[in-house]
Amino acid sequence: DFFTVAAGSIRRDIDAGFVTKVNHGNFVWNDLNGNGIQDSGEPGIPGVVVQLWNSSRTRLWDHTTTNANGNYTLQSPGGGSFRLRAILPYAGDTFSPKDAGTNDQLDSDINPNGVNFGFTDVYTLGSNVISSVIYDVGIIADPMKDHTIGDKVFRGLASGLQGEGGVTGVTVRLLDSYGAELQTTVSTTGGFYSFKAPPGTYRLHFHRDSYIPSPFKDVGSNDTIDSDIDENGYTDLFNLLPGQVRRDLDAGMVTPVNVGNLVWRDLDGDGIQDVGEPGLANVGLELWNAQKTRRYDETATNVSGNYTLRAPGPGSYRVFVLRPLPADSFSPFQSAAATTQTDSNILSDAEHFGYTDVLDFAPNLISTTTVDAGIILATGSRVIVPFRVTGITPGSASTSLVFTGPAGGTYKIDRSADMRTWTQAVAPFVSSASTVTRTVPVPAGSQRQFFRVRRTR
């Protein structure tokens, strides 16, 4: 400061303290796989603002930006207690996990969340230290950046919500409102994908071989962790408004589980697959959820009686077997004299007739081949009447359906406006005739309705 020397006075209180500057550094890098460790090939990030503060964050000692290689150097006036701060270059970027691994030369030292977000913990350097270059910053770049549509393809849990880890290599197509393809990309690290698109109305489609879409669309109330695709991999149509960024369009994918194995003719009715007892061809099977409210797959046995159903990933399911004729019966359930490979797994009680017990599939399961069905064929004529709808008479409030089928059994009539989503139109009913007429109510204002009739028992 300025000071005054009076006439005849001597000032002996003007001193100057010098300290050796201490260098703080070292590196800000693009953590491509988000593991918090500087892996080979992960580049530095230029132009990132880095600051040096005192331990209480009340005084800024120095600031700089990283060079072309992502390196930086800050200087403090001697030793002391400090914090480094890094400022994310883009609003959607995040910091890497802190202190990952065991090598302090290769980890990230910035707190990725909490009250010290963006700062290191307090560190102290002695008065004899002239340089410390172990303070690195990992940044996980926002895959969206200047894009306007995107988010994540994830591995779906049994609940339908996001599990651990994204799914890479998924082809994502951006479609217009008419279904024409506009852009294509592939999901990358973490399952992220994005498109740069102007305002408009769009739909997305997701596909990868060996995966299928999770069957649980729009589960729960949190749109940031659910799946937004249907069983064919499509989102609903959505709007992108001017200035809007859509980060809520996620896709749950699962690895299908193959379910099998055999439907056989139980000649002696003991519930055991004995030598010489043949498989039954053309027996219908279905895969349902545990509550029997949603059907996922259907098939028929081959000439040897074998079958495969495909379950949409982990979860709880039941297999349903339709007897060839209503007079046929199922073998005893899980005979004590049989093994899991030779027993019958189909129930005959009133509540779950024709179904298995609940089958629980873990996330790591890819196949199960122990779900078998023994059928005791009724004696007498085996003429199976072809099942078909033979007449439809539409009306203003209802439609009359005439169909033929095997005499006896329980039937169900469903309806759909698009042949994709089916709802029950008529409660299950028992019929003892081969030709049946039923009146089916039609929702008011319907422009088009499809109907299907199925024997369920």
C-alpha positions in Angstrom: 0.0 0.0 0.0 1.0 3.7 -0.2 2.7 4.9 3.0 4.1 8.2 4.3 7.5 9.0 5.7 7.4 12.0 7.9 10.4 14.4 8.2 13.0 12.9 10.5 11.2 9.6 10.8 12.5 6.1 9.9 10.1 3.3 8.7 11.4 -0.2 9.6 8.1 -2.0 9.3 7.9 -2.3 5.5 8.5 -6.1 4.9 7.9 -8.4 2.0 7.1 -12.1 2.2 7.9 -14.4 -0.6 6.8 -18.0 -1.1 7.6 -20.6 -3.7 4.7 -21.2 -6.0 3.3 -24.7 -5.9 2.0 -26.3 -9.1 -1.3 -28.3 -9.0 -2.4 -30.5 -11.8 -2.9 -32.7 -13.9 -5.5 -34.1 -16.4 -9.2 -33.9 -17.5 -10.2 -36.9 -19.7 -13.2 -38.3 -21.5 -14.3 -41.3 -19.5 -15.8 -43.2 -22.5 -16.9 -46.3 -20.5 -17.9 -44.3 -17.4 -15.8 -46.5 -15.0 -13.8 -43.7 -13.4 -10.4 -45.0 -14.5 -8.2 -43.6 -17.2 -8.2 -46.5 -19.7 -6.1 -46.8 -22.8 -7.4 -44.7 -25.6 -9.6 -42.4 -23.5 -8.6 -38.9 -24.7 -8.1 -35.7 -22.8 -10.7 -32.9 -23.0 -9.5 -29.4 -24.1 -11.0 -26.2 -22.9 -12.4 -27.4 -19.5 -12.3 -24.7 -16.8 -10.4 -25.8 -13.7 -10.1 -23.6 -10.5 -8.0 -23.7 -7.3 -9.8 -22.7 -4.1 -8.9 -22.6 -0.4 -10.3 -25.4 1.7 -13.4 -23.5 2.8 -14.2 -22.4 -0.8 -14.2 -18.7 0.1 -11.1 -17.7 -1.9 -10.2 -18.4 -5.5 -6.4 -18.8 -5.8 -6.1 -19.5 -9.5 -8.0 -20.7 -12.6 -7.2 -21.9 -16.1 -8.5 -24.1 -18.9 -7.1 -27.4 -20.1 -4.9 -27.5 -23.1 -5.4 -29.5 -26.3 -4.4 -32.7 -24.5 -6.6 -32.2 -21.5 -3.7 -31.2 -19.2 -3.8 -28.2 -16.8 -1.6 -26.5 -14.2 -2.7 -24.2 -11.4 -0.5 -22.3 -8.9 -0.9 -21.6 -5.2 1.1 -19.2 -3.1 3.0 -21.9 -1.2 1.6 -24.9 0.7 -1.7 -25.1 2.6 -5.1 -26.7 2.3 -6.9 -26.6 -1.0 -9.7 -27.9 -3.2 -9.7 -28.1 -6.9 -12.9 -27.4 -8.9 -13.8 -28.5 -12.4 -16.7 -27.1 -14.4 -18.6 -29.4 -16.7 -18.3 -28.2 -20.3 -21.9 -29.1 -21.2 -25.0 -29.1 -19.0 -25.8 -32.7 -19.6 -22.3 -34.0 -18.8 -21.6 -35.8 -15.5 -18.4 -36.5 -13.5 -17.0 -40.0 -13.3 -17.2 -42.1 -10.1 -14.7 -40.8 -7.6 -11.6 -42.8 -6.4 -12.3 -45.8 -8.6 -9.7 -48.5 -8.6 -6.5 -48.6 -6.6 -4.1 -46.4 -8.7 -4.4 -42.7 -7.6 -2.6 -41.7 -10.8 -5.5 -43.1 -12.9 -8.7 -42.2 -11.0 -11.0 -39.2 -10.9 -10.8 -37.0 -7.8 -13.9 -34.9 -8.2 -17.0 -35.4 -6.2 -19.7 -36.4 -8.7 -22.6 -35.4 -6.4 -23.5 -34.1 -2.9 -22.6 -30.8 -1.2 -19.1 -30.8 -2.7 -20.3 -31.5 -6.2 -17.6 -30.5 -8.7 -14.9 -30.1 -6.1 -12.2 -32.4 -4.8 -12.0 -33.2 -1.1 -9.7 -31.0 0.9 -6.0 -31.9 0.4 -3.0 -30.4 2.2 0.5 -29.7 0.8 3.5 -29.0 3.1 5.7 -25.9 2.7 8.4 -28.0 1.1 6.2 -29.2 -1.7 6.7 -27.5 -5.1 4.4 -29.6 -7.3 1.5 -32.1 -7.0 0.1 -33.5 -10.2 -2.2 -36.3 -9.1 -5.5 -34.4 -9.3 -7.4 -35.8 -12.3 -11.0 -35.3 -13.5 -13.1 -37.8 -15.4 -16.0 -36.5 -17.4 -18.8 -38.7 -18.9 -19.9 -36.8 -21.9 -23.6 -36.3 -22.5 -24.4 -38.4 -25.5 -27.2 -36.0 -26.5 -25.1 -32.8 -26.7 -26.9 -30.7 -29.4 -29.3 -33.6 -30.3 -33.0 -33.4 -29.6 -34.3 -37.0 -29.3 -32.7 -39.8 -27.4 -31.8 -41.6 -24.2 -31.1 -45.2 -23.4 -31.6 -48.8 -24.4 -31.5 -50.9 -21.2 -31.7 -54.4 -20.0 -35.2 -54.9 -18.6 -35.9 -56.3 -15.2 -38.8 -58.7 -14.5 -40.7 -55.6 -13.4 -40.2 -54.0 -16.7 -38.1 -51.1 -15.3 -34.4 -50.3 -16.0 -31.9 -52.8 -14.7 -28.1 -52.6 -14.5 -26.3 -51.8 -17.7 -27.3 -50.6 -21.1 -27.6 -52.7 -24.3 -25.1 -51.7 -27.0 -25.4 -52.5 -30.7 -29.2 -51.9 -30.9 -30.3 -50.4 -34.2 -32.5 -47.4 -33.6 -34.6 -45.9 -36.5 -36.2 -42.5 -36.4 -39.5 -42.6 -38.4 -41.9 -39.9 -39.4 -45.6 -40.1 -38.6 -46.2 -42.2 -41.7 -43.5 -44.8 -40.8 -40.9 -43.6 -43.3 -37.3 -43.9 -42.1 -35.6 -40.6 -41.6 -32.4 -41.5 -39.7 -30.7 -44.5 -38.2 -28.2 -44.9 -35.4 -26.8 -47.6 -33.1 -26.8 -47.6 -29.3 -23.3 -47.1 -27.9 -21.7 -47.4 -24.4 -24.3 -47.4 -21.7 -27.0 -48.1 -24.3 -27.2 -44.4 -25.2 -28.6 -43.2 -28.6 -29.6 -39.9 -30.0 -30.9 -38.0 -33.0 -30.7 -34.4 -34.1 -34.1 -33.6 -35.5 -36.2 -30.5 -36.1 -39.7 -30.1 -34.5 -42.2 -32.6 -35.7 -44.1 -35.8 -35.1 -42.0 -39.0 -34.9 -41.9 -42.6 -33.8 -38.8 -44.8 -32.9 -38.1 -48.4 -33.6 -35.5 -50.5 -31.8 -34.0 -53.9 -32.9 -31.1 -56.2 -32.1 -30.7 -59.8 -33.0 -30.8 -62.1 -30.0 -32.8 -59.6 -28.0 -36.5 -58.9 -27.9 -38.5 -55.9 -26.5 -39.5 -56.1 -22.9 -43.3 -56.8 -22.8 -43.7 -54.3 -20.0 -44.4 -50.9 -21.6 -45.0 -47.7 -19.5 -44.9 -49.5 -16.2 -45.2 -47.3 -13.1 -45.4 -43.6 -12.9 -41.7 -42.6 -13.5 -41.3 -42.1 -17.2 -37.5 -41.9 -16.8 -37.0 -45.5 -15.9 -39.7 -47.3 -17.8 -39.7 -48.8 -21.3 -41.6 -46.9 -24.0 -41.7 -49.6 -26.7 -44.3 -52.2 -27.6 -43.7 -55.9 -28.2 -42.6 -55.1 -31.8 -40.1 -52.5 -30.8 -42.0 -49.3 -31.6 -42.7 -46.3 -29.5 -46.0 -44.4 -29.8 -46.1 -41.3 -32.0 -44.6 -38.4 -30.1 -44.2 -34.7 -30.7 -41.0 -32.6 -30.6 -41.8 -29.0 -30.0 -39.6 -26.0 -30.9 -36.7 -25.7 -28.4 -37.6 -29.1 -26.8 -35.3 -31.9 -26.0 -36.8 -35.4 -25.5 -34.7 -37.4 -23.1 -37.6 -39.7 -22.0 -37.7 -42.2 -24.8 -36.2 -45.4 -23.4 -36.3 -49.0 -24.7 -36.2 -52.1 -22.5 -34.7 -55.1 -24.2 -34.5 -58.7 -22.8 -32.9 -62.0 -23.8 -35.7 -64.4 -24.5 -35.9 -67.7 -22.6 -36.8 -70.8 -24.5 -39.4 -73.0 -22.7 -40.0 -76.6 -23.6 -40.2 -79.6 -23.9 -42.6 -82.5 -24.6 -46.3 -83.4 -24.8 -46.8 -87.2 -24.8 -49.5 -89.7 -24.8 -49.6 -91.3 -21.3 -50.8 -94.8 -22.3 -51.0 -96.2 -18.7 -52.0 -92.9 -17.1 -49.3 -93.0 -14.4 -47.9 -89.5 -15.1 -44.5 -90.9 -16.1 -42.9 -90.7 -19.6 -42.4 -94.5 -20.1 -40.4 -96.1 -22.8 -42.6 -96.5 -25.9 -45.1 -93.7 -25.0 -45.2 -91.5 -28.1 -45.2 -87.7 -28.4 -48.5 -86.0 -29.5 -48.3 -83.8 -32.6 -50.3 -80.5 -33.1 -51.2 -79.9 -29.5 -51.6 -76.2 -28.8 -49.6 -74.5 -26.1 -49.5 -71.0 -24.8 -47.2 -68.9 -22.5 -49.0 -66.7 -20.0 -48.0 -64.4 -17.1 -48.4 -65.8 -13.6 -51.8 -64.1 -13.2 -53.1 -65.6 -16.5 -54.1 -62.1 -17.7 -51.6 -61.8 -20.5 -50.5 -64.2 -23.2 -46.9 -63.9 -24.5 -46.5 -66.7 -27.0 -48.3 -69.7 -28.6 -47.2 -72.7 -30.6 -48.1 -76.3 -31.4 -46.1 -79.5 -30.9 -44.1 -81.0 -33.8 -44.5 -84.5 -35.1 -42.5 -85.8 -32.2 -44.5 -83.9 -29.6 -41.8 -81.4 -28.8 -42.4 -77.7 -28.5 -40.7 -74.4 -27.8 -42.3 -71.3 -26.4 -40.4 -68.0 -26.0 -40.6 -66.1 -22.7 -39.8 -62.3 -22.8 -36.9 -62.4 -20.3 -36.9 -62.9 -16.6 -40.2 -63.1 -14.7 -43.0 -65.4 -13.6 -45.0 -67.4 -16.1 -47.3 -70.3 -16.7 -47.5 -72.7 -19.7 -51.0 -73.6 -20.8 -51.8 -76.8 -22.8 -55.0 -77.3 -24.8 -56.2 -80.9 -24.9 -56.8 -82.2 -28.4 -60.4 -83.0 -27.5 -62.5 -81.8 -24.5 -62.9 -85.5 -23.4 -59.2 -86.0 -23.1 -57.6 -85.6 -19.6 -54.2 -84.7 -18.2 -51.8 -87.1 -16.5 -51.4 -87.0 -12.7 -49.4 -83.8 -11.7 -45.7 -84.3 -10.9 -45.9 -88.0 -9.9 -43.7 -88.8 -7.0 -42.3 -91.8 -9.0 -41.1 -89.5 -11.8 -38.2 -87.1 -12.2 -38.3 -83.5 -13.4 -37.4 -84.9 -16.8 -40.1 -87.5 -17.0 -43.1 -86.1 -15.1 -46.1 -84.1 -16.2 -46.4 -80.4 -15.1 -50.0 -79.6 -15.9 -52.6 -79.0 -13.2 -56.1 -80.4 -13.3 -57.7 -78.4 -10.5 -60.6 -76.1 -11.3 -58.7 -72.8 -10.8 -55.6 -73.6 -12.9 -56.9 -76.4 -15.2 -54.5 -76.9 -18.1 -51.8 -74.6 -16.7 -48.5 -75.3 -15.0 -47.7 -73.9 -11.6 -45.9 -70.5 -11.7 -42.5 -70.8 -13.4 -40.0 -68.3 -12.1 -37.2 -67.4 -14.6 -34.0 -65.7 -13.3 -32.3 -63.0 -15.3 -29.4 -65.3 -16.3 -31.7 -68.1 -17.6 -31.7 -68.7 -21.4 -33.5 -72.1 -21.6 -35.6 -74.6 -19.6 -36.6 -77.9 -21.0 -38.4 -79.6 -18.1 -42.0 -78.4 -18.7 -43.8 -81.5 -20.0 -47.4 -82.5 -20.4 -48.9 -86.0 -20.2 -52.3 -86.5 -21.9 -54.6 -89.4 -21.5 -56.6 -89.7 -24.7 -60.3 -90.5 -24.5 -61.5 -93.7 -26.0 -63.7 -93.8 -29.1 -63.8 -91.7 -32.2 -60.8 -89.3 -32.6 -62.5 -87.1 -35.3 -61.5 -83.5 -34.5 -63.9 -81.0 -36.1 -62.0 -78.1 -37.8 -62.5 -74.9 -35.8 -63.6 -71.9 -37.7 -65.9 -68.9 -37.7 -68.6 -69.5 -40.3 -70.8 -66.4 -40.1 -70.7 -62.8 -38.9 -73.8 -60.6 -38.8 -72.9 -57.0 -37.7 -75.3 -54.8 -35.9 -75.3 -51.3 -34.4 -74.6 -52.4 -30.9 -73.6 -56.0 -31.3 -72.3 -58.6 -33.7 -73.6 -62.2 -34.1 -70.8 -64.8 -34.5 -71.4 -68.3 -35.7 -68.6 -70.8 -35.3 -68.0 -74.6 -35.4 -65.6 -76.6 -33.4 -65.3 -79.8 -31.4 -68.4 -80.5 -29.3 -67.7 -79.7 -25.7 -65.1 -77.5 -24.1 -64.9 -73.9 -22.8 -64.7 -71.1 -25.3 -63.6 -67.4 -25.2 -64.3 -64.6 -27.6 -61.8 -61.6 -27.9 -62.0 -58.5 -30.0 -59.4 -56.0 -31.3 -59.3 -52.9 -33.3 -55.8 -53.5 -34.8 -55.2 -57.3 -34.4 -52.4 -56.5 -31.9 -54.1 -55.7 -28.6 -56.9 -58.1 -27.7 -59.6 -57.7 -25.0 -62.2 -60.1 -23.8 -65.5 -59.5 -25.5 -67.5 -62.4 -24.1 -66.9 -64.2 -20.8 -65.7 -67.8 -21.1 -68.6 -70.2 -21.7 -69.2 -73.9 -21.9 -70.6 -75.4 -25.1 -71.7 -78.9 -25.8 -72.7 -78.4 -29.5 -70.4 -78.3 -32.5 -72.1 -75.2 -34.0 -72.5 -72.2 -31.7 -74.0 -68.7 -32.1 -73.0 -65.9 -29.7 -73.9 -62.3 -29.5 -70.9 -60.0 -29.0 -71.3 -56.4 -27.9 -69.5 -53.8 -30.0 -68.0 -50.6 -28.4 -69.9 -47.4 -29.4 -68.2 -45.5 -32.2 -66.1 -48.5 -33.4 -65.0 -48.1 -37.0 -63.5 -51.6 -37.3 -63.4 -54.7 -35.1 -61.7 -58.0 -35.4 -62.9 -61.1 -33.4 -61.2 -64.4 -32.5 -62.8 -67.4 -30.8 -60.6 -69.9 -28.9 -61.2 -73.0 -27.0 -59.6 -72.5 -23.6 -60.3 -75.9 -22.0 
